[in-house]
Amino acid sequence: MRRLLPQTLRNKMILFTLIIVSVPILVTGYIIKLKTQEALLAEKQDKLFGIAMLLDKYLGEDYSSILQKKQALHADRTTQIKVLNEALENYTDTVTRAYPGVGAGYYSKELDAIITYGPSEYYADKVGIPIGPTHPGRKVMSTSERLVEFAPLVRGNIMNAMIPIVRHGETIGYIWANELTDDIHAQMAAIDYNIYLSVSIGIILSMILMFWMTRGFIHDVETIKDGLESLRFDLRKGIIPMQGELGQISDAINHMAHSLVNARTLNENIMHSIADGVITVDTNGMITSVNKSAETLTGFTVEEIIDKPYKEIFCEGKHFNSLLLDTLVTGTNYIGIEMDYPVKNKYIHISISTSRLKDSTDKIIGAVVVFKDLTEQHRLQTQMIRAERLASLGELMAGVAHEIRNPLTAIKGFVQYLQSTDSDQERQEYMPIIIKEVDRVNRVIETLLYFARPCKTDYKLVELKSLIEETLVLVKNTGTRRKVEFKLQFAETLPAIEGDPEQLKQVFLNLFINAVQAIQDRGMIEITTWQEHGSFVYVRIADTGSGIKPADLDKVFDPFFTTKATGTGLGLAVVQRIINAHHGQVDIKSDVGRGTRVTLQFPVVQRGGEDSEQ
């Protein structure tokens, strides 16, 4: 076995390099193959579910509405299937033609039959056929949950994405969209071929490059080998000076002894000059050194923390598990871990690395932590992500609102016209309800449009105390008064601020409703106002409700994020947008099981007249 291994340095390096290069390339290629296949399947699944959602949206209210409109609600089963097929087949075909290779359709639970199956030129014969008792569509209708199946079904071996049709809390059927697995496998095979080809070319090119590079390198190594032998036991002997790169190497080695003598002083200078913070502790966890950057980032001076327990300075009472102390105890090194780090009177977001310290005999003498302040970078990234989300949401909502609002206006006008007819019974019974629902939909659209266009603010002098009391009247109904105690602590002298009273009332109404809903049995909502620095007025709304989970706290301002079963997720997003339009700030702190505190900051004087959110 030993004879089979290369004997020369050149061949050993070639073999070693081949292994080092080939193994990562092969592993990377295999991982890329798996990830690509996963991404392809995920893309197929998203596409099929998207097609199914299009069909679900087109269906409208339910099958019964279509039958009633076609005057076939009480017809026999065959007639009803035919009527529904005529109403839905054209759209099913349109969608499936837009996605070649995809089949899709509707199924009715009540009729127990396939209503449409597009493209109809291939699958029209499936209409009216019930699915089998073990068909996964039965499971979708019984559980009301979407499902993806790889199985031989009506069409053959397919990837089938199914969603339930739920109307008024009842599953009335399901919609499917599927694609033949042969097509999917063909795409995967094409991807695999490209990956294999790339990996092979990469390995061949690496071998050629490494062979070329080692020619000159091996010769240089052999030349200086004898010179290094003379330095094995005596660094003062040095290496004979040479030309070119070899001369640079010999000069570097000859200066090594001198560099070692000055190493301690140099290391100390480097430690105090680098921009990253560095703190070291001994084996007992006592702080032994702190560089200038660490003093600046933490706010502590050397005199305050040297020879003090690290745990006492940075951990006690701060719910913080120190990676440095964990490294000291367990020996686990941490590299580039991002975390919130407690410093003097605040937290900063940092990238942290830790390791044990050892002396020249490899004895452990403590541990060191190196950290870089990422607070501003983290804040800017968060703002950028939120801005991008709001921009995308605005574009989407503008399109949706434009398409829906015009027909709603026409409907409302027509209903108002009908109110003037002579049929008092029908008018009094149905028209107010219809108008109320249309207005309700219109209010939702107005809320969505809020994210799609600048928020115009009509500044006036606003007395916050009066505005809050007016808003509380809308919240203090009989049910609320039975379970919630409102405690008002208004500042005796609070200046009026420049603001839009209607928008500010919407802010307080949203916050009060959230606070009331957070209280399950009985609790208290405390509303406090005060002024600081003369230029700002503050309002704090604190409840004793269930609180917000830490993982959800950073997402509460995201549009459509909600933890409520019937919530829209727009309340706090509207609050933040209005506060931003008023050049103020909103801050939320919460403890699970203890309650939530929302603090609003308003400038007393705005930056001039009518303004809009930037």
N, C-alpha and C positions, 0 to 999 in steps of 0.2 A: 504494500500500500504506500509506503514511504517513497519507493522508487517512482511511483506514478505521479507524485507531486512535483511541481517545477523546482529546480535546484538553484537557478540563477535569480538574482534580484530582479532583473528585467521581467522574466516570465512570471515570477511571483506577483509583481505589481500588476502585470496585465491580467492575471487570473483574479487577483483581489479586486482590481478595478471593475472587471467584468461582473463579478458577483455584486459589488456595491452598486453598480449602475443598473444591472439587469433586474435584481430583486425589487428595488423600489418601482422601476418602470412596470414590471409585471403586476406587482401588487396594486399600483395605481391604476393600471389598465383594467384589472379585474374589478376594483372598486368603482371605477367610472362606468364599467359595463353594468354593474348592479344598480348604481344610482340612476343611470340613464334608463334602464328598464323600469325602475320604480317611477321615474318622472314621466315616462311614456304612458304607463298604466294610469298614473294619477291624472295626466292630461286627458286621456281617453275617458276616464271616469267623470272628470269635471265637464267634459264636452257633452257626454250622454245625459248627465243630470241637468245640464243647462238646456238641452233640447226638451227634456221632460218638463222642465219648469216653464218653457215657452208654451207647450201644449196645455199645461195646467192653467196658465194665465189666460189663454185664449178661450178655455171652456167657460169662464165666467162664473155665474152663480152655481149652477149644478145641472145635471141631466134633466131634472123635472122642469126647470125653467124653459129649456129648449122644447121639451115635449108640450108644455102648456102653450108656448108661443105658436107651435105648429098644430095645436088642437089635437094632439095625439096622447094626452096624458092618460086616458082610459082605454087606449087601444090595446090590441093583443101584443104579445111579446115580439113577434116577428115584425109587426108594423113599427113598434117603438124602436127596435134595432135599426130598421131601415131609415126611419126619420132621423135618428141620431147620426147614422153613418153619412147621410146626405148633408147634415149640418157641419160635420167635423172632418169629413174625408178630404176636402179640398185643402184645408190648412195643414192637415197631417202630411199630405203629398208635397205641399210647398216646402215645409220644413225639411223633410227627408231628401228632397231633391237638392236642397241647399247644402246637404252634408252627404256626399256620395258614399255608398257602402253602409249607411245607417238605416236601420228599420225602427219605426216607432208607431205607437198607437194608444188607444184608450180601451179600458175594460170597465164594465158596469157590474158592480157587486149584486145589485138587485136583479138585473136581467141575467146575471151569470153568463156573460157572453162578451166576446171581443167586438167592440163597436167599430173601430177603424184599425187598419194595419197598413202603413205606408212604407214604401211606394205601393199604391194600390194595384198597379199593373202587374206586380209580382205576387202580392199577398191578399188580394181581394177575396180569395176563396176562404180565408181564415175568419172573415167577419161572421159573427153569430155563433162561433164555436166556443164552448166553455173550456177553461183550462182544467188540467187534471187535479185530482185531490192533493197531490204532493208538489204541485207547481209552486215555486217560491212566491208567486203573486198572491197566493192564499195567505202566506205569512205576512206579506206587506199589508194586506187589508185587515188582518186580525190584530197586528201590533201597531198599525198606523205609523210605521217607521220605514225610512228609505232603505234600500237593499241593493247590493251589487252581487251578481252571481255569474260564475263561469260554468256553463252547463249546456248539454244538448236540449234545447227547448223547441218551440214550434218552428223556428226558422232554421235550426241546426246548431252547431257548436258556436256559441256566441258569448260575448261579454254583455250582460244584460243589467242595465241600471233602471231601478223601479222606484217610484215615489207614490205614496198614497194620495188619493183625492179626498181631502177632508173639508167638509162644509158644515158649518154650525156644530162643530164638535163631533161629527159623525163621518166615518169613512164610507164613501159611496162607490169606491172603485180604486183603480190605480192606473198610472200612466207609465209606459216603459219606453226606453230608447236603447237599442242594442247594436253591436257591430260584430261581424264575424271574426272569431279568434284567428283564422288563417291570415286575415289582413294584418292583424296586430303582430303575429309571429313573423310575417314577412318584413315588417318595419324593424322589428328587433334584430332579425338576421342581418339586415343591411347595416344597422348600427354596429353590430358585433364585428362585421367584416372590416369596417373602417377603423375600429379600435384595434383589432389584431394587426392590421396593416401599419398603423401608426406606431404601435409598440415594437414591431419587428424592425421597422426603419430606424427607430430611436436606438435600439440595441446595436444594430450594425454600425450606425454612425458613431456611437460612443466607443465601440471597439476600435474603429479606425482612428479616431481622434486620440484615444489613450495610447495606442501603439506609437503614433507619431510623436506625442509629447514625451514619452519615456526615453526616447533615443538619447537626447542630449542630457536629460536629467540624471540618468544612471551613470553616465560618464563623469558628471560633476561630483556625484556622491562618492564614487571610487577615488577621485582625486583628493578629496579632503579627509577621507577616512583615516589615513595614517596620521595626519596632523591632529585629529581629535584624540587619538590614542595617547599622544603626549600630554594632553590636558586631563587625563583620567584621574591622576593623583596630585597634580600640581598646576593650579590655574595660572601661576606666574610665568610658566614656560612660554605660553602663547603659541600661535600658529604662524608659520612663515607667510609673510604678505604675498598676495596673488593679485592678478588682474581681473577686471570685470566683476561679475556677480560673486565669484569665489573670493575676490579681494574684499568685497563688502561683508561676506560671511566671516572671513578671518578677522576683519577689523571689529565686527560686532562681538565675536567671541573674546577677543583680547580686551575689550572694554567691559566684559561681563563682571569681572571681579570688582572693578571700580563701581559699577552700577549696584552690585549687591551691597557694598558698604553704605551707599547712600540711599538704599531702598526704603528704609524706615522713614527717613525725613521726606522723601519724595511721596510716599504713600499718604503721609499725613497732609501734605500740601494738596494732593489730589482730592482727598476726602473733603477738605474745606472749600475746594474750588468748584466741584461739580454742582450742576443745577438740581440734581435729585437729592431728596432728603435721606440721610443715613443715620440710624440709631443702632448702637450696640449695647448688649447686656451681658453680664457674666453668668456663670452657671446657676446663681441664685436668683436671677431675674432682676438684678440691680442695674440701672442704666450706667454705663461706663463712658460713653462718648456720644456727642451729638454734633453734626456739622452745621454750618451756617444756614444752609437751605432748610434743614429740619427745623431749626429755630423759627425761620420765617413762616414755614407752612403750618407748624403746630401752634405758634403763638407763645410757646414756652421758651424762656431763656435757659442757658446752660446752668446758671446758678439755681434755678427753680427745680430742675429735674435730675441733675447729676447725683449719683449715689442714692437715688430714690427708687423704690420698687416700680418697675414698668407697669405692673398690674394696677397699682394704686393710682398712677397718673392717668392711664389711658383706658382702663377697663371698669373700675368699680362704679356701680350705679349707672352704667351706660349701655347695658344690654349688648355688649360687644365681646365676641370671642376672638382673641388675639392669635393671628397666625404665627407671629414671632415666638410667643410662649409655647405654642404647639410644636414648632420646629425645635425649640430648646429641649422639650421633653421627649418627643418622639423621633426627632431626626428627619422628619418629612420636610422636604424643600418645596417652596411655593414660588412659581415664576409667573410674573405678569398677571396676578389675580386682581381684578377690579372690584372695589368694595367701597362702602361709606366708612370713613375713618374718623373716630372722635378726636378732635383737637380742643383747644381752649375755647370753651363757650359755643362750639358749633361742630358740625360734621363737614368733611370735605370728601369729594369722590376722587379716589386715587388708584393707581396701578402699583401693586405691591409685590416685592420679591423677598424671600427670606432664605437663610441658610445658616448652618452652624459655623462657628469660628474654631479653628484649630491652630495650635502652635507648631513649631518646627518638628516636634516629636509626634505629631498627629494626635495630640491630646486635645480633647474638647475643652475650650476655655469660655464658651458663651455662644451667642448667636447674633446675627446682624439682619436688619431690615432696611431695604432700599425702596423708597416710594416716590412716585411722580404725581403731582397734582393734576387731575383731569376734570376738576369741578366745572370750569368754564366750558371746556370741550363737551362734557356730558350735557350741560344745560343747553348749549347751542344745538347739539344733535337732537335733543328732545324737542326743542322748538321747531327745528327744521322738519322733523317727522310729523309733528302736529300740523304745521302749516301745509305740508304736502297733502295730508289727509283732508284737511278742510278745503283746500283748493279742488281736489278731485271730487269731493262731495258736493261742492258748490256747482261744478259743471254738470254733474249728474242730476241734481235736484232742479237746476234751471230747465233742463230738457224735460224732465218728468212733469214739472209744474206747468210748463207752457202747453204741453200736450193735453193735460187734464182740465186745466182751469177754464178754457173757452167753452167746451161742452157743458161743464157744470153751470157756467153763467147762463147759457141758453136754457138749460133745464130749469133753473131757478126762475127765470123770466116767464117761462111757459107755465110753471106751477102757479106763480103769482097771478097770471092771467086767468087761470082756471078758478081762482078764488072768487072771481067776480061773476061766476055762473049762477044759475038759479037753484042748482042742486045743493041746498044748504047742508043736508045730511052728509053727503060725500065730501063736500068742501071742508066742513068742520071736523070731520073724522080723519081725513087723510092728508089734506094739504098742509096744515101746520107741522105735521110730523115730517113730511117730505122736505119742507123748507128748512126745518131745524137740522135735519141730517145733512142737507146740502151745505148749510152754513158751517156745520161741524167739519165737513171735509175741507171746506174752503179755509178754515182756521188752521187745519193741519198743513195745507199747502202754503199758507203764509209763513208758518214756522219753518218749513223746508226752504222756502225762498230766502229766509233770513241768512242761510248759509251760502246762498248763491249770489248775493249782491251786497254792496256796502250798506252798513247800518246807519241811516240818517238819524242824527240826534238833534232835536230841537231844544236847545238849552234854555232853561228858565231857572229862576231862584226856587229852590225846593227845600221845604222844612222836613227833614228826615223823620222827626218825631211824628208829625201829622200824617206823613205818607205811610209810615209803619202801622200806625193805629188804623188808618183806612184799610190797609191790606189785611190786618188781623180780623176785621169784621167779616171778610170773605172766608176766613178759615175757621172762626169760632162758631161752628154749628153745634147742634145738640150733641151729636156723637163725639165731637172733639172735646167739648167741655167736660164730658163725663170721664175721659181718660187722660187729659192733658191739662196741666197747670201752667199758665203763662206768667212768667216773672219778668217785669219790665224795669230796667235800670237805665233811665235816660239821663244824660248829663244835664245839669241845671242850665248851663249856657252853652248852646251848640249853634254855630253859625249856619245860616242857609248855604247850600252849595249850588253850583251851576250844574244842572242836569236835566234830562228828559224825564218828567214825572211818570209817564206811562211805561217807559222802558224800565225805570227803577222799580215801579210797582210790580212789573212782571218778574224782576229779579227776586224781590222779597216773597212774592207769592210762591214761586218755585221752591225757594229755600224753606219756607214755612210748611209747605205740603210735604216735602221730603222729610222734614223733622218729625211731623205728625205721623207719617207712615212708618218711620223707623221705630216708633214706640209701640210695643205690642200690647201690653196690658195697661199700666198706668205709668206716668212719668211727667217730666217737667221740661219746658222749653224756656230758656233764659235769653232775653234780648238786651244787649248792653250797647250803649253808644258813648264815645268819648272823642276828645280832640288831642292831637299831638303836634308839636312844632309849629302850631299856628296855621299851617298850610294844608293839613290833612284831617279828615274826619273818619272815624272808624265805627263800624257796626259789627258786633259779634253775635251770632245765633248759635247757642249751644243746647243740644238736646241730650236726654238720658236714654237714648234708644239703643239699638243693637250694634251700632258702629259699622265701620267699613273694614274689610279685610285688607291687610297691608299689600297683598298682591294686586288688589283692585284699586288702590288709592291713586296710582299714577294714571289710571285709565278713566277716572270718573268724568273728565271733561271731554272725552272722545264722543263724537256724535254716534248715537244708536247703541252705546254701551250701557247696559242696564242689568241689574241683578233681580229686578222685579218681574213677576210672571206676566204682568200686563203693562209694564212700562215701555215708553218709546225710546228712552235713552237720549232725549233731546233737552231735558230740563237744565242740567248743569252746563251743557254746551251753550245754550242760550244765555245762561247767567254769565259765563266767561266772556262771550262775545259782547254783551252789553257793557260789562265792566271795562273791557278793553276799549270800547268806543268812548267811554268816559275817562280814559287815561288813568284808570284805577287798577287795583290789584285784588285778587281773591286767593285766599289761602285756606286749605282744608286740613285739619288734623283729626284723627279718629283713633279710638281704642275699642277693639272688639268687645262687646258686652257692656261697655261703659258709656258710649255715646260719641257724638261728633261735634266739632267746633268749627264753624265757618266764619272767617274774619274778612270783612270787606274794607278796603281803603279807598276813599274818595278825595280827590283834590278839591279844595274849596272853590278855587277859580280855575275854569278850563282855559285852554290855550286859544281862546278867542272865538266867540260867536258860534254859529252852526258848524258842526264838524261831522266827520264820518270816520268809521273805523278804517285804519290803514292795514 
